[in-house]
Amino acid sequence: MAAKIRLARMGRHKRPFYRIVVADSRMPRDGRFLEVLGTYDPLANPAVADIKAEKVISWLNKGAEMTDVVRTIFKRKGVLQQFREVKGK
């Protein structure tokens, strides 16, 4: 099973709100997932991301892959820097 860290769309029509989730890569975008790692609201100015960094780092250590959008969100919030520091120790 290949785990992916990706966005699952929530919210109403033209008011998207996303959960950052870990899911099997074969599951649909809004389908079954393994764990919720945070939320992302692109409509706020600036965009708001609430991330559970410890859980993200543990999933990355287990070999989960990120989508490009999630990688950008993590980079802006400094989660990737934390992961590199933990991985380097």
FENNOR-V73286 format. One record per residue. RES is the residue in three letters. SS is DSSP state (helix for helix, strand for strand, loop for the rest). PHI is phi in whole degrees, -180 to 180 (999 if undefined). NEAR is the number of other C-alpha atoms within 12 Angstrom. Layout:
BEGIN
RES/SS/PHI/NEAR + RES/SS/PHI/NEAR
END
This chain:
BEGIN
MET/loop/999/14 + ALA/loop/-98/18 + ALA/strand/-89/25 + LYS/strand/-124/34 + ILE/strand/-97/39 + ARG/strand/-150/39 + LEU/strand/-95/36 + ALA/strand/-118/33 + ARG/strand/-78/23 + MET/strand/-128/21 + GLY/strand/91/17 + ARG/strand/-100/9 + HIS/loop/-59/8 + LYS/loop/63/10 + ARG/strand/-134/13 + PRO/strand/-69/19 + PHE/strand/-145/24 + TYR/strand/-121/31 + ARG/strand/-102/32 + ILE/strand/-94/38 + VAL/strand/-128/38 + VAL/strand/-104/40 + ALA/strand/-140/31 + ASP/strand/-64/23 + SER/loop/-64/24 + ARG/loop/-85/15 + MET/loop/-79/20 + PRO/loop/-68/16 + ARG/loop/-52/23 + ASP/loop/-104/22 + GLY/loop/-85/20 + ARG/loop/-64/17 + PHE/loop/-136/24 + LEU/loop/-91/24 + GLU/strand/-160/26 + VAL/strand/-92/26 + LEU/strand/-105/33 + GLY/strand/163/29 + THR/strand/-134/29 + TYR/strand/-144/33 + ASP/strand/-117/25 + PRO/loop/-76/23 + LEU/loop/-85/15 + ALA/loop/-68/12 + ASN/loop/-120/8 + PRO/loop/-74/10 + ALA/loop/-59/17 + VAL/strand/-110/20 + ALA/strand/-127/30 + ASP/strand/-112/24 + ILE/strand/-124/28 + LYS/loop/-92/24 + ALA/helix/-62/27 + GLU/helix/-63/17 + LYS/helix/-69/24 + VAL/helix/-62/37 + ILE/helix/-63/29 + SER/helix/-66/22 + TRP/helix/-69/26 + LEU/helix/-65/28 + ASN/helix/-66/18 + LYS/loop/-80/17 + GLY/loop/106/16 + ALA/loop/-68/26 + GLU/strand/-104/26 + MET/strand/-104/29 + THR/loop/-79/22 + ASP/helix/-62/14 + VAL/helix/-66/19 + VAL/helix/-66/31 + ARG/helix/-60/25 + THR/helix/-64/17 + ILE/helix/-62/30 + PHE/helix/-64/33 + LYS/helix/-64/20 + ARG/helix/-66/19 + LYS/helix/-87/23 + GLY/loop/85/21 + VAL/helix/-70/28 + LEU/helix/-65/25 + GLN/helix/-64/18 + GLN/helix/-62/23 + PHE/helix/-63/24 + ARG/helix/-64/15 + GLU/helix/-66/12 + VAL/helix/-68/17 + LYS/helix/-67/14 + GLY/helix/-74/9 + LYS/loop/-77/7
END
